[in-house]
């Protein structure tokens, strides 16, 4: 309230950059002022170097690709299943009565709570991580798809029926496109939770299996904690987690605009 | 009218019982087929285990320590996040300074902080508190700031015209007007905090529900793990329901509850 006119450069560069830069400077100076801690204490420049070193050694690209592969395959499976289940529930009363209570019972269980059982069932590798991601993705996609499907204007369906459309045609040409915005929204929400969950899953596995072959970003971070105490490498991992989260979110927003150029 | 509602309520319960009964039956048969109680225990075994864990107090003590951590971290996040969000909603220059920092840190999930926090805090109470606080504060701040901005400016102007002071405008108009959206932020924050507390207990805490399921996993006691998993779901649902009720009770006039409730 009551903002005075500010010069354009100040509004554009100074304001958004001031606090982050100040924080980084304080961080760098605090560590440099304590020579005794310089062995393990990370600095911003150390983190930048860490990025370079981990990329050259191949550890960062390898773990990142492994995590990405898991999240996308887990997502693909869960997304297909969730959309199919939502279609079934919205089209058939019997399916709704049988499936809905069971799904509503499992929905509030945090995906992370399944990690121990996933390890028991699938071991400490890719399948356990995929299960966790799949569980995290399934429910937001299911709920949003169902909301979207139920929100379809019945007049559109009736119009298509009047014009002689078959049941499959109505699903494919009328219901699914009309529900598309909420389906994509569900996918975006699900991927957000899924990415946090997969890091947790890899971390739990990494902290228990003693650095086996299970891999992934989460485990990479944990190995640096328990074996070499390279804190700056851990921060590299954290920043990578953040960047991937941003990219996934931006990708889905882009997809939303691409699939639905009309305003909604 | 009344009778028909009762009848539909009864039908809903029957449907629920039928659906869950069928699920438990499938689970039972699957467990018999698999035949390995360490992998997939029978539902009746899980039920007995649950009774035993309640009777021994194991379940309740662990749930209590998880809830204590969640509550402390979450309340701290609200105590810091709501005032900060209010200030950001009031001052555009403060918002311009703080938002980039928030947007920079927010994508890094609280869970990704666990290894670093584990180094600084060690195993104990500080770790889950920090992770919950970190996870919950962003939704609270962002929603509060957004809430203040969507309060009808005409109300503020009207109050000003009638001679209300700054403090009065904040207390009588902006705060009540943004309360519903603050509740929405708090609900999201509580959900994120619930994930965060379980995750941090899985890795680095000597008690709590997350610790309980991970410990029983290493003991290969699947039935006890399942009891823990279902308790986590149940408590999470219960907390969300209570917060929803509280939100509705404090701001019954808000028309957005259909959308956000």
Interface residues (C-beta under 8 A of the other chain):
Chain A: X1 X3 X6 X11 X15 X16 X17 X18 X19 X20 X23 X97 X98 X99 X100 X101 X102 X105 X106 X108 X109 X110 X111 X112 X113 X114 X115 X116 X117 X119 X120 X121 X193 X195 X196 X197 X199 X200 X203 X204 X207 X208 X218 X221 X222 X224 X225 X229 X231 X234 X235 X237 X238 X239 X241 X242 X243 X245 X246 X249
Chain B: X15 X16 X18 X19 X20 X22 X23 X38 X39 X90 X91 X92 X93 X96 X97 X98 X99 X100 X101 X104 X105 X107 X108 X109 X110 X111 X112 X113 X114 X115 X116 X118 X119 X194 X195 X198 X199 X202 X203 X209 X210 X213 X214 X216 X217 X218 X220 X222 X225 X226 X228 X229 X230 X232 X233 X234 X236 X237 X240
